Amino acid sequence: MNPILTSTAMILSLVAASCSTPEDLEPIPGSITYGGQPHGKLTRSPIGSVLPHEFYNQLGNWVQETYIVQPDRTLKLVRREIGQYPER
């Protein structure tokens, strides 16, 4: 096998293994779903709706999360960014 292709395949597999997928995201204190799903059902939000959520974590960092309303009306955490609050 070509050594360049072998090296490229190894690098790509390492990069893919280090990427965070939505299944890897766990709620943290301040997340909407921390401690379980919200008690009220999201009956007015269409399935597939995107719900943004912003808060400060325990270290004082600004956190921005994105949720998607699932068919059973639960929220799925699909994205999280942690950093400084953006200046506007």
N, CA, C and O atoms as a CHARMM CRD file, in Angstrom:
* protein
*
  352
    1    1 MET  N      0.84600  -1.18400   0.00000 PROA 1      0.00000
    2    1 MET  CA     0.00000   0.00000   0.00000 PROA 1      0.00000
    3    1 MET  C      0.88700   1.24200   0.00000 PROA 1      0.00000
    4    1 MET  O      1.99200   1.22100   0.54200 PROA 1      0.00000
    5    2 ASN  N      0.41800   2.28300  -0.58800 PROA 2      0.00000
    6    2 ASN  CA     1.14600   3.53800  -0.69700 PROA 2      0.00000
    7    2 ASN  C      1.34300   4.15000   0.69700 PROA 2      0.00000
    8    2 ASN  O      0.35900   4.34100   1.41100 PROA 2      0.00000
    9    3 PRO  N      2.60200   4.46900   1.11500 PROA 3      0.00000
   10    3 PRO  CA     2.83800   5.01300   2.45000 PROA 3      0.00000
   11    3 PRO  C      2.16400   6.37000   2.67900 PROA 3      0.00000
   12    3 PRO  O      1.78400   6.68700   3.80600 PROA 3      0.00000
   13    4 ILE  N      2.01400   7.16500   1.62800 PROA 4      0.00000
   14    4 ILE  CA     1.34500   8.46100   1.78200 PROA 4      0.00000
   15    4 ILE  C     -0.13200   8.26300   2.09600 PROA 4      0.00000
   16    4 ILE  O     -0.69100   8.94900   2.95200 PROA 4      0.00000
   17    5 LEU  N     -0.76300   7.31700   1.39500 PROA 5      0.00000
   18    5 LEU  CA    -2.16800   7.03400   1.66800 PROA 5      0.00000
   19    5 LEU  C     -2.35100   6.46800   3.06900 PROA 5      0.00000
   20    5 LEU  O     -3.31500   6.80800   3.75500 PROA 5      0.00000
   21    6 THR  N     -1.43700   5.61000   3.49800 PROA 6      0.00000
   22    6 THR  CA    -1.51100   5.04100   4.83800 PROA 6      0.00000
   23    6 THR  C     -1.39200   6.13000   5.89200 PROA 6      0.00000
   24    6 THR  O     -2.15900   6.14300   6.85400 PROA 6      0.00000
   25    7 SER  N     -0.44800   7.03800   5.72600 PROA 7      0.00000
   26    7 SER  CA    -0.26400   8.13400   6.67600 PROA 7      0.00000
   27    7 SER  C     -1.47600   9.04900   6.70600 PROA 7      0.00000
   28    7 SER  O     -1.92200   9.46600   7.77500 PROA 7      0.00000
   29    8 THR  N     -2.00900   9.35800   5.53100 PROA 8      0.00000
   30    8 THR  CA    -3.18400  10.22200   5.44500 PROA 8      0.00000
   31    8 THR  C     -4.38200   9.57000   6.13100 PROA 8      0.00000
   32    8 THR  O     -5.12200  10.23900   6.85200 PROA 8      0.00000
   33    9 ALA  N     -4.57200   8.29400   5.91700 PROA 9      0.00000
   34    9 ALA  CA    -5.68000   7.57300   6.53900 PROA 9      0.00000
   35    9 ALA  C     -5.54300   7.56700   8.05900 PROA 9      0.00000
   36    9 ALA  O     -6.53400   7.71500   8.77300 PROA 9      0.00000
   37   10 MET  N     -4.32600   7.39700   8.55000 PROA 10     0.00000
   38   10 MET  CA    -4.10200   7.39500   9.99800 PROA 10     0.00000
   39   10 MET  C     -4.39200   8.76900  10.59200 PROA 10     0.00000
   40   10 MET  O     -5.01300   8.86700  11.65000 PROA 10     0.00000
   41   11 ILE  N     -3.95400   9.82100   9.92600 PROA 11     0.00000
   42   11 ILE  CA    -4.18700  11.18100  10.41700 PROA 11     0.00000
   43   11 ILE  C     -5.68200  11.49100  10.43100 PROA 11     0.00000
   44   11 ILE  O     -6.19700  12.04200  11.40400 PROA 11     0.00000
   45   12 LEU  N     -6.37500  11.13600   9.35000 PROA 12     0.00000
   46   12 LEU  CA    -7.81500  11.39400   9.28800 PROA 12     0.00000
   47   12 LEU  C     -8.57800  10.62600  10.35900 PROA 12     0.00000
   48   12 LEU  O     -9.53400  11.15100  10.92900 PROA 12     0.00000
   49   13 SER  N     -8.17600   9.40700  10.63700 PROA 13     0.00000
   50   13 SER  CA    -8.86200   8.64100  11.67000 PROA 13     0.00000
   51   13 SER  C     -8.60800   9.22700  13.05800 PROA 13     0.00000
   52   13 SER  O     -9.49800   9.20200  13.90800 PROA 13     0.00000
   53   14 LEU  N     -7.40500   9.75600  13.29800 PROA 14     0.00000
   54   14 LEU  CA    -7.12600  10.41200  14.57500 PROA 14     0.00000
   55   14 LEU  C     -7.93500  11.69500  14.72700 PROA 14     0.00000
   56   14 LEU  O     -8.45700  11.97800  15.80500 PROA 14     0.00000
   57   15 VAL  N     -8.04000  12.46400  13.65900 PROA 15     0.00000
   58   15 VAL  CA    -8.82700  13.69000  13.70100 PROA 15     0.00000
   59   15 VAL  C    -10.29400  13.36100  13.94500 PROA 15     0.00000
   60   15 VAL  O    -10.94700  14.01300  14.76000 PROA 15     0.00000
   61   16 ALA  N    -10.81200  12.37000  13.25800 PROA 16     0.00000
   62   16 ALA  CA   -12.21200  11.98600  13.42700 PROA 16     0.00000
   63   16 ALA  C    -12.47500  11.48200  14.84500 PROA 16     0.00000
   64   16 ALA  O    -13.53500  11.74900  15.41300 PROA 16     0.00000
   65   17 ALA  N    -11.53000  10.76700  15.40800 PROA 17     0.00000
   66   17 ALA  CA   -11.70900  10.24800  16.76900 PROA 17     0.00000
   67   17 ALA  C    -11.70000  11.36000  17.80900 PROA 17     0.00000
   68   17 ALA  O    -12.32300  11.22500  18.86200 PROA 17     0.00000
   69   18 SER  N    -11.00200  12.45500  17.52700 PROA 18     0.00000
   70   18 SER  CA   -10.91400  13.53800  18.50400 PROA 18     0.00000
   71   18 SER  C    -12.05700  14.53700  18.38400 PROA 18     0.00000
   72   18 SER  O    -12.22700  15.37900  19.26500 PROA 18     0.00000
   73   19 CYS  N    -12.84200  14.46300  17.31700 PROA 19     0.00000
   74   19 CYS  CA   -13.95700  15.40000  17.12500 PROA 19     0.00000
   75   19 CYS  C    -15.08900  15.07700  18.08000 PROA 19     0.00000
   76   19 CYS  O    -15.36200  13.91500  18.37900 PROA 19     0.00000
   77   20 SER  N    -15.74000  16.12700  18.55300 PROA 20     0.00000
   78   20 SER  CA   -16.89100  15.95600  19.42800 PROA 20     0.00000
   79   20 SER  C    -18.14600  15.82400  18.57500 PROA 20     0.00000
   80   20 SER  O    -18.40400  16.65500  17.70400 PROA 20     0.00000
   81   21 THR  N    -18.91200  14.79200  18.82700 PROA 21     0.00000
   82   21 THR  CA   -20.17600  14.61100  18.13400 PROA 21     0.00000
   83   21 THR  C    -21.29900  14.99100  19.08400 PROA 21     0.00000
   84   21 THR  O    -21.08500  15.03200  20.29500 PROA 21     0.00000
   85   22 PRO  N    -22.49000  15.27100  18.56700 PROA 22     0.00000
   86   22 PRO  CA   -23.58800  15.63100  19.44800 PROA 22     0.00000
   87   22 PRO  C    -23.87000  14.59500  20.53400 PROA 22     0.00000
   88   22 PRO  O    -24.32300  14.94400  21.62400 PROA 22     0.00000
   89   23 GLU  N    -23.60400  13.32200  20.23900 PROA 23     0.00000
   90   23 GLU  CA   -23.84400  12.28600  21.24500 PROA 23     0.00000
   91   23 GLU  C    -22.88900  12.43300  22.43000 PROA 23     0.00000
   92   23 GLU  O    -23.17600  11.93800  23.52000 PROA 23     0.00000
   93   24 ASP  N    -21.76200  13.10500  22.22600 PROA 24     0.00000
   94   24 ASP  CA   -20.77500  13.27500  23.28500 PROA 24     0.00000
   95   24 ASP  C    -21.13600  14.40100  24.23800 PROA 24     0.00000
   96   24 ASP  O    -20.59500  14.45900  25.34100 PROA 24     0.00000
   97   25 LEU  N    -22.02900  15.29300  23.85000 PROA 25     0.00000
   98   25 LEU  CA   -22.34400  16.44200  24.68200 PROA 25     0.00000
   99   25 LEU  C    -23.21300  16.03700  25.86300 PROA 25     0.00000
  100   25 LEU  O    -24.30600  15.49600  25.69600 PROA 25     0.00000
  101   26 GLU  N    -22.71600  16.30400  27.03100 PROA 26     0.00000
  102   26 GLU  CA   -23.45400  16.04200  28.25900 PROA 26     0.00000
  103   26 GLU  C    -23.84200  17.37800  28.87000 PROA 26     0.00000
  104   26 GLU  O    -23.06200  18.32800  28.80900 PROA 26     0.00000
  105   27 PRO  N    -25.02700  17.47300  29.45800 PROA 27     0.00000
  106   27 PRO  CA   -25.41300  18.72100  30.10700 PROA 27     0.00000
  107   27 PRO  C    -24.46400  19.06500  31.24800 PROA 27     0.00000
  108   27 PRO  O    -23.95900  18.18200  31.94000 PROA 27     0.00000
  109   28 ILE  N    -24.23200  20.34800  31.43100 PROA 28     0.00000
  110   28 ILE  CA   -23.42000  20.85100  32.53200 PROA 28     0.00000
  111   28 ILE  C    -24.29500  21.75800  33.38000 PROA 28     0.00000
  112   28 ILE  O    -25.35900  22.17300  32.92000 PROA 28     0.00000
  113   29 PRO  N    -23.88500  22.08200  34.60800 PROA 29     0.00000
  114   29 PRO  CA   -24.70300  22.99200  35.40600 PROA 29     0.00000
  115   29 PRO  C    -24.97700  24.28600  34.63700 PROA 29     0.00000
  116   29 PRO  O    -24.05500  24.95700  34.17400 PROA 29     0.00000
  117   30 GLY  N    -26.25900  24.61900  34.51300 PROA 30     0.00000
  118   30 GLY  CA   -26.68800  25.77500  33.73200 PROA 30     0.00000
  119   30 GLY  C    -27.36800  25.37300  32.44200 PROA 30     0.00000
  120   30 GLY  O    -28.11900  26.15800  31.86300 PROA 30     0.00000
  121   31 SER  N    -27.11000  24.14100  31.97600 PROA 31     0.00000
  122   31 SER  CA   -27.77100  23.64300  30.76700 PROA 31     0.00000
  123   31 SER  C    -29.25100  23.42500  31.05100 PROA 31     0.00000
  124   31 SER  O    -29.63500  23.11100  32.17700 PROA 31     0.00000
  125   32 ILE  N    -30.07000  23.59000  30.03400 PROA 32     0.00000
  126   32 ILE  CA   -31.51500  23.37300  30.19600 PROA 32     0.00000
  127   32 ILE  C    -31.80000  21.94300  30.63600 PROA 32     0.00000
  128   32 ILE  O    -32.69100  21.71400  31.45300 PROA 32     0.00000
  129   33 THR  N    -31.05900  20.99000  30.10700 PROA 33     0.00000
  130   33 THR  CA   -31.32800  19.58200  30.39700 PROA 33     0.00000
  131   33 THR  C    -30.47000  19.01900  31.53100 PROA 33     0.00000
  132   33 THR  O    -30.45500  17.80700  31.74800 PROA 33     0.00000
  133   34 TYR  N    -29.75700  19.88100  32.25500 PROA 34     0.00000
  134   34 TYR  CA   -28.96900  19.39200  33.40100 PROA 34     0.00000
  135   34 TYR  C    -29.94100  18.90600  34.46700 PROA 34     0.00000
  136   34 TYR  O    -30.82200  19.65400  34.88900 PROA 34     0.00000
  137   35 GLY  N    -29.79000  17.67400  34.90100 PROA 35     0.00000
  138   35 GLY  CA   -30.70500  17.08800  35.87900 PROA 35     0.00000
  139   35 GLY  C    -31.93200  16.46500  35.23300 PROA 35     0.00000
  140   35 GLY  O    -32.86300  16.07500  35.93700 PROA 35     0.00000
  141   36 GLY  N    -31.95300  16.36500  33.91900 PROA 36     0.00000
  142   36 GLY  CA   -33.07500  15.75100  33.20700 PROA 36     0.00000
  143   36 GLY  C    -33.76400  16.73400  32.28500 PROA 36     0.00000
  144   36 GLY  O    -33.42900  17.91800  32.24600 PROA 36     0.00000
  145   37 GLN  N    -34.71800  16.22900  31.55700 PROA 37     0.00000
  146   37 GLN  CA   -35.47700  17.06200  30.62600 PROA 37     0.00000
  147   37 GLN  C    -36.36700  18.03300  31.40100 PROA 37     0.00000
  148   37 GLN  O    -36.75700  17.74500  32.53200 PROA 37     0.00000
  149   38 PRO  N    -36.69000  19.17700  30.80400 PROA 38     0.00000
  150   38 PRO  CA   -37.60700  20.11200  31.46000 PROA 38     0.00000
  151   38 PRO  C    -38.94200  19.42700  31.76800 PROA 38     0.00000
  152   38 PRO  O    -39.37400  18.53200  31.04200 PROA 38     0.00000
  153   39 HSD  N    -39.58200  19.85800  32.84500 PROA 39     0.00000
  154   39 HSD  CA   -40.83600  19.22000  33.26700 PROA 39     0.00000
  155   39 HSD  C    -41.97400  19.48500  32.29000 PROA 39     0.00000
  156   39 HSD  O    -42.79100  18.60000  32.03600 PROA 39     0.00000
  157   40 GLY  N    -42.03400  20.68400  31.74700 PROA 40     0.00000
  158   40 GLY  CA   -43.09900  21.00900  30.80200 PROA 40     0.00000
  159   40 GLY  C    -42.74500  20.56100  29.39800 PROA 40     0.00000
  160   40 GLY  O    -41.58800  20.65500  28.98800 PROA 40     0.00000
  161   41 LYS  N    -43.70700  20.08500  28.67500 PROA 41     0.00000
  162   41 LYS  CA   -43.48200  19.69600  27.28200 PROA 41     0.00000
  163   41 LYS  C    -43.49300  20.94300  26.41000 PROA 41     0.00000
  164   41 LYS  O    -44.19000  21.91400  26.70300 PROA 41     0.00000
  165   42 LEU  N    -42.73000  20.90500  25.35900 PROA 42     0.00000
  166   42 LEU  CA   -42.63300  22.02700  24.43200 PROA 42     0.00000
  167   42 LEU  C    -43.71400  21.87700  23.36200 PROA 42     0.00000
  168   42 LEU  O    -43.41200  21.60300  22.20000 PROA 42     0.00000
  169   43 THR  N    -44.96000  22.05700  23.75600 PROA 43     0.00000
  170   43 THR  CA   -46.07800  21.79700  22.85800 PROA 43     0.00000
  171   43 THR  C    -46.23000  22.85000  21.77800 PROA 43     0.00000
  172   43 THR  O    -46.80300  22.56900  20.72600 PROA 43     0.00000
  173   44 ARG  N    -45.73100  24.05500  22.01200 PROA 44     0.00000
  174   44 ARG  CA   -45.90100  25.12000  21.03100 PROA 44     0.00000
  175   44 ARG  C    -44.72000  25.22300  20.06200 PROA 44     0.00000
  176   44 ARG  O    -44.81000  25.91400  19.04700 PROA 44     0.00000
  177   45 SER  N    -43.63100  24.54700  20.36500 PROA 45     0.00000
  178   45 SER  CA   -42.45100  24.59500  19.49700 PROA 45     0.00000
  179   45 SER  C    -42.54000  23.48700  18.45400 PROA 45     0.00000
  180   45 SER  O    -42.71500  22.32000  18.80600 PROA 45     0.00000
  181   46 PRO  N    -42.42200  23.83700  17.18100 PROA 46     0.00000
  182   46 PRO  CA   -42.46000  22.79800  16.14500 PROA 46     0.00000
  183   46 PRO  C    -41.28300  21.82700  16.28500 PROA 46     0.00000
  184   46 PRO  O    -40.18900  22.21200  16.69800 PROA 46     0.00000
  185   47 ILE  N    -41.52800  20.58400  15.93800 PROA 47     0.00000
  186   47 ILE  CA   -40.46800  19.57800  15.94800 PROA 47     0.00000
  187   47 ILE  C    -39.36500  20.03900  14.99900 PROA 47     0.00000
  188   47 ILE  O    -39.63700  20.48400  13.88400 PROA 47     0.00000
  189   48 GLY  N    -38.13200  19.93000  15.45100 PROA 48     0.00000
  190   48 GLY  CA   -36.99300  20.36800  14.66400 PROA 48     0.00000
  191   48 GLY  C    -36.58700  21.81000  14.92900 PROA 48     0.00000
  192   48 GLY  O    -35.60600  22.29900  14.36900 PROA 48     0.00000
  193   49 SER  N    -37.34600  22.48900  15.78500 PROA 49     0.00000
  194   49 SER  CA   -37.00300  23.87800  16.11100 PROA 49     0.00000
  195   49 SER  C    -35.65800  23.94500  16.80100 PROA 49     0.00000
  196   49 SER  O    -35.29600  23.06100  17.57700 PROA 49     0.00000
  197   50 VAL  N    -34.92200  25.00400  16.51100 PROA 50     0.00000
  198   50 VAL  CA   -33.62500  25.24400  17.13400 PROA 50     0.00000
  199   50 VAL  C    -33.84300  26.20200  18.29500 PROA 50     0.00000
  200   50 VAL  O    -34.47700  27.24600  18.14500 PROA 50     0.00000
  201   51 LEU  N    -33.30500  25.83200  19.45900 PROA 51     0.00000
  202   51 LEU  CA   -33.48300  26.62500  20.66200 PROA 51     0.00000
  203   51 LEU  C    -32.11100  27.02000  21.20700 PROA 51     0.00000
  204   51 LEU  O    -31.38000  26.16200  21.70100 PROA 51     0.00000
  205   52 PRO  N    -31.75100  28.29400  21.12600 PROA 52     0.00000
  206   52 PRO  CA   -30.46700  28.72800  21.68900 PROA 52     0.00000
  207   52 PRO  C    -30.58500  28.97500  23.19000 PROA 52     0.00000
  208   52 PRO  O    -31.66000  29.30800  23.68800 PROA 52     0.00000
  209   53 HSD  N    -29.48500  28.81200  23.90000 PROA 53     0.00000
  210   53 HSD  CA   -29.46200  29.02900  25.34900 PROA 53     0.00000
  211   53 HSD  C    -28.08200  29.56000  25.72200 PROA 53     0.00000
  212   53 HSD  O    -27.06500  28.98400  25.33500 PROA 53     0.00000
  213   54 GLU  N    -28.05100  30.66100  26.47600 PROA 54     0.00000
  214   54 GLU  CA   -26.79000  31.25800  26.91400 PROA 54     0.00000
  215   54 GLU  C    -26.78800  31.39100  28.42700 PROA 54     0.00000
  216   54 GLU  O    -27.81500  31.69100  29.03600 PROA 54     0.00000
  217   55 PHE  N    -25.61900  31.16500  29.03300 PROA 55     0.00000
  218   55 PHE  CA   -25.46200  31.30000  30.48000 PROA 55     0.00000
  219   55 PHE  C    -23.98300  31.37100  30.82000 PROA 55     0.00000
  220   55 PHE  O    -23.12900  31.17200  29.95600 PROA 55     0.00000
  221   56 TYR  N    -23.68700  31.65300  32.07000 PROA 56     0.00000
  222   56 TYR  CA   -22.31200  31.63400  32.56300 PROA 56     0.00000
  223   56 TYR  C    -22.11500  30.36500  33.36900 PROA 56     0.00000
  224   56 TYR  O    -22.95600  30.01100  34.19500 PROA 56     0.00000
  225   57 ASN  N    -20.99100  29.66900  33.12900 PROA 57     0.00000
  226   57 ASN  CA   -20.72300  28.44200  33.87700 PROA 57     0.00000
  227   57 ASN  C    -20.12600  28.77700  35.24800 PROA 57     0.00000
  228   57 ASN  O    -20.00600  29.94600  35.61500 PROA 57     0.00000
  229   58 GLN  N    -19.76100  27.75000  35.98600 PROA 58     0.00000
  230   58 GLN  CA   -19.26100  27.92900  37.35800 PROA 58     0.00000
  231   58 GLN  C    -17.92800  28.65500  37.40300 PROA 58     0.00000
  232   58 GLN  O    -17.55700  29.19900  38.44300 PROA 58     0.00000
  233   59 LEU  N    -17.20000  28.67100  36.29000 PROA 59     0.00000
  234   59 LEU  CA   -15.91400  29.36900  36.23400 PROA 59     0.00000
  235   59 LEU  C    -16.05800  30.79800  35.73500 PROA 59     0.00000
  236   59 LEU  O    -15.07000  31.52500  35.62900 PROA 59     0.00000
  237   60 GLY  N    -17.29000  31.20300  35.42700 PROA 60     0.00000
  238   60 GLY  CA   -17.53800  32.55100  34.94900 PROA 60     0.00000
  239   60 GLY  C    -17.38100  32.71600  33.44500 PROA 60     0.00000
  240   60 GLY  O    -17.39900  33.83800  32.93700 PROA 60     0.00000
  241   61 ASN  N    -17.22700  31.60700  32.73000 PROA 61     0.00000
  242   61 ASN  CA   -17.12100  31.65800  31.27700 PROA 61     0.00000
  243   61 ASN  C    -18.51200  31.67600  30.65000 PROA 61     0.00000
  244   61 ASN  O    -19.44100  31.04300  31.15000 PROA 61     0.00000
  245   62 TRP  N    -18.63600  32.40600  29.55700 PROA 62     0.00000
  246   62 TRP  CA   -19.89500  32.47300  28.82300 PROA 62     0.00000
  247   62 TRP  C    -20.06600  31.18700  28.03100 PROA 62     0.00000
  248   62 TRP  O    -19.14100  30.75300  27.34400 PROA 62     0.00000
  249   63 VAL  N    -21.24300  30.57500  28.12100 PROA 63     0.00000
  250   63 VAL  CA   -21.54700  29.32200  27.43400 PROA 63     0.00000
  251   63 VAL  C    -22.75200  29.55300  26.52900 PROA 63     0.00000
  252   63 VAL  O    -23.75300  30.13700  26.94500 PROA 63     0.00000
  253   64 GLN  N    -22.64200  29.09300  25.30100 PROA 64     0.00000
  254   64 GLN  CA   -23.75600  29.15900  24.37200 PROA 64     0.00000
  255   64 GLN  C    -24.04900  27.73900  23.91200 PROA 64     0.00000
  256   64 GLN  O    -23.17300  27.05800  23.38100 PROA 64     0.00000
  257   65 GLU  N    -25.28600  27.29500  24.11800 PROA 65     0.00000
  258   65 GLU  CA   -25.68900  25.95300  23.71600 PROA 65     0.00000
  259   65 GLU  C    -26.82000  26.04500  22.69600 PROA 65     0.00000
  260   65 GLU  O    -27.56500  27.02400  22.65500 PROA 65     0.00000
  261   66 THR  N    -26.92900  25.01300  21.88400 PROA 66     0.00000
  262   66 THR  CA   -28.00400  24.91800  20.90900 PROA 66     0.00000
  263   66 THR  C    -28.70200  23.57700  21.10400 PROA 66     0.00000
  264   66 THR  O    -28.05900  22.53000  21.17800 PROA 66     0.00000
  265   67 TYR  N    -30.02200  23.62800  21.18500 PROA 67     0.00000
  266   67 TYR  CA   -30.85400  22.44100  21.33800 PROA 67     0.00000
  267   67 TYR  C    -31.77300  22.31800  20.13100 PROA 67     0.00000
  268   67 TYR  O    -32.07200  23.30800  19.46400 PROA 67     0.00000
  269   68 ILE  N    -32.21900  21.09200  19.85700 PROA 68     0.00000
  270   68 ILE  CA   -33.22200  20.85000  18.82100 PROA 68     0.00000
  271   68 ILE  C    -34.37500  20.08900  19.45800 PROA 68     0.00000
  272   68 ILE  O    -34.16500  19.12400  20.19400 PROA 68     0.00000
  273   69 VAL  N    -35.61300  20.53800  19.16400 PROA 69     0.00000
  274   69 VAL  CA   -36.80900  19.87300  19.67900 PROA 69     0.00000
  275   69 VAL  C    -36.99600  18.56700  18.91200 PROA 69     0.00000
  276   69 VAL  O    -37.08300  18.55800  17.68400 PROA 69     0.00000
  277   70 GLN  N    -37.05700  17.47200  19.65400 PROA 70     0.00000
  278   70 GLN  CA   -37.19700  16.13300  19.08100 PROA 70     0.00000
  279   70 GLN  C    -38.67700  15.78500  18.88600 PROA 70     0.00000
  280   70 GLN  O    -39.54400  16.46300  19.43900 PROA 70     0.00000
  281   71 PRO  N    -38.98100  14.72800  18.10000 PROA 71     0.00000
  282   71 PRO  CA   -40.38400  14.34400  17.87100 PROA 71     0.00000
  283   71 PRO  C    -41.16400  14.03900  19.15600 PROA 71     0.00000
  284   71 PRO  O    -42.37900  14.23200  19.19600 PROA 71     0.00000
  285   72 ASP  N    -40.48500  13.56600  20.20000 PROA 72     0.00000
  286   72 ASP  CA   -41.17700  13.27800  21.46900 PROA 72     0.00000
  287   72 ASP  C    -41.23100  14.50800  22.37500 PROA 72     0.00000
  288   72 ASP  O    -41.58500  14.40100  23.55000 PROA 72     0.00000
  289   73 ARG  N    -40.87800  15.68300  21.82700 PROA 73     0.00000
  290   73 ARG  CA   -40.91500  16.98500  22.51200 PROA 73     0.00000
  291   73 ARG  C    -39.83900  17.13400  23.58400 PROA 73     0.00000
  292   73 ARG  O    -39.95900  17.99200  24.45900 PROA 73     0.00000
  293   74 THR  N    -38.79800  16.32000  23.53100 PROA 74     0.00000
  294   74 THR  CA   -37.64900  16.50800  24.40500 PROA 74     0.00000
  295   74 THR  C    -36.63300  17.37400  23.67200 PROA 74     0.00000
  296   74 THR  O    -36.75600  17.61000  22.47100 PROA 74     0.00000
  297   75 LEU  N    -35.63300  17.84200  24.40400 PROA 75     0.00000
  298   75 LEU  CA   -34.58800  18.66800  23.82000 PROA 75     0.00000
  299   75 LEU  C    -33.31600  17.85200  23.66200 PROA 75     0.00000
  300   75 LEU  O    -32.92800  17.10400  24.56000 PROA 75     0.00000
  301   76 LYS  N    -32.67300  18.00100  22.51700 PROA 76     0.00000
  302   76 LYS  CA   -31.39500  17.33900  22.26900 PROA 76     0.00000
  303   76 LYS  C    -30.32400  18.41500  22.16800 PROA 76     0.00000
  304   76 LYS  O    -30.42300  19.33000  21.35100 PROA 76     0.00000
  305   77 LEU  N    -29.29900  18.29800  23.00800 PROA 77     0.00000
  306   77 LEU  CA   -28.17800  19.22600  22.99700 PROA 77     0.00000
  307   77 LEU  C    -27.27600  18.87000  21.82300 PROA 77     0.00000
  308   77 LEU  O    -26.72200  17.77200  21.77100 PROA 77     0.00000
  309   78 VAL  N    -27.12700  19.81500  20.86700 PROA 78     0.00000
  310   78 VAL  CA   -26.36900  19.51200  19.65700 PROA 78     0.00000
  311   78 VAL  C    -25.09200  20.33700  19.50700 PROA 78     0.00000
  312   78 VAL  O    -24.22600  19.98800  18.70500 PROA 78     0.00000
  313   79 ARG  N    -24.96300  21.42700  20.26500 PROA 79     0.00000
  314   79 ARG  CA   -23.76900  22.26200  20.12200 PROA 79     0.00000
  315   79 ARG  C    -23.52600  23.05900  21.39500 PROA 79     0.00000
  316   79 ARG  O    -24.45900  23.50000  22.06600 PROA 79     0.00000
  317   80 ARG  N    -22.22400  23.23500  21.71400 PROA 80     0.00000
  318   80 ARG  CA   -21.85400  24.06300  22.88100 PROA 80     0.00000
  319   80 ARG  C    -20.56900  24.81300  22.54300 PROA 80     0.00000
  320   80 ARG  O    -19.62000  24.23900  22.00900 PROA 80     0.00000
  321   81 GLU  N    -20.55900  26.09800  22.86200 PROA 81     0.00000
  322   81 GLU  CA   -19.35300  26.91700  22.74800 PROA 81     0.00000
  323   81 GLU  C    -19.11500  27.55600  24.10400 PROA 81     0.00000
  324   81 GLU  O    -20.04300  28.05000  24.74400 PROA 81     0.00000
  325   82 ILE  N    -17.85700  27.54000  24.53400 PROA 82     0.00000
  326   82 ILE  CA   -17.48300  28.14500  25.80600 PROA 82     0.00000
  327   82 ILE  C    -16.39900  29.16700  25.51600 PROA 82     0.00000
  328   82 ILE  O    -15.43200  28.87600  24.81300 PROA 82     0.00000
  329   83 GLY  N    -16.56100  30.35700  26.05700 PROA 83     0.00000
  330   83 GLY  CA   -15.55200  31.37800  25.83000 PROA 83     0.00000
  331   83 GLY  C    -15.93600  32.67700  26.49900 PROA 83     0.00000
  332   83 GLY  O    -16.67900  32.68900  27.48000 PROA 83     0.00000
  333   84 GLN  N    -15.42700  33.76400  25.96600 PROA 84     0.00000
  334   84 GLN  CA   -15.71700  35.09000  26.47900 PROA 84     0.00000
  335   84 GLN  C    -17.01600  35.58400  25.83900 PROA 84     0.00000
  336   84 GLN  O    -17.35000  35.22600  24.71000 PROA 84     0.00000
  337   85 TYR  N    -17.73600  36.41400  26.59100 PROA 85     0.00000
  338   85 TYR  CA   -18.96000  37.00000  26.04900 PROA 85     0.00000
  339   85 TYR  C    -18.57500  37.90700  24.89600 PROA 85     0.00000
  340   85 TYR  O    -17.69400  38.75400  25.04600 PROA 85     0.00000
  341   86 PRO  N    -19.22000  37.74400  23.74800 PROA 86     0.00000
  342   86 PRO  CA   -18.84400  38.56300  22.59200 PROA 86     0.00000
  343   86 PRO  C    -19.23300  40.03000  22.80200 PROA 86     0.00000
  344   86 PRO  O    -20.31100  40.34000  23.30700 PROA 86     0.00000
  345   87 GLU  N    -18.33700  40.90300  22.40800 PROA 87     0.00000
  346   87 GLU  CA   -18.63700  42.33100  22.48800 PROA 87     0.00000
  347   87 GLU  C    -19.53600  42.69800  21.31700 PROA 87     0.00000
  348   87 GLU  O    -19.32400  42.24300  20.19400 PROA 87     0.00000
  349   88 ARG  N    -20.52700  43.51400  21.58400 PROA 88     0.00000
  350   88 ARG  CA   -21.45400  43.89300  20.53100 PROA 88     0.00000
  351   88 ARG  C    -21.42500  45.35600  20.29200 PROA 88     0.00000
  352   88 ARG  O    -22.15000  45.85500  19.43200 PROA 88     0.00000
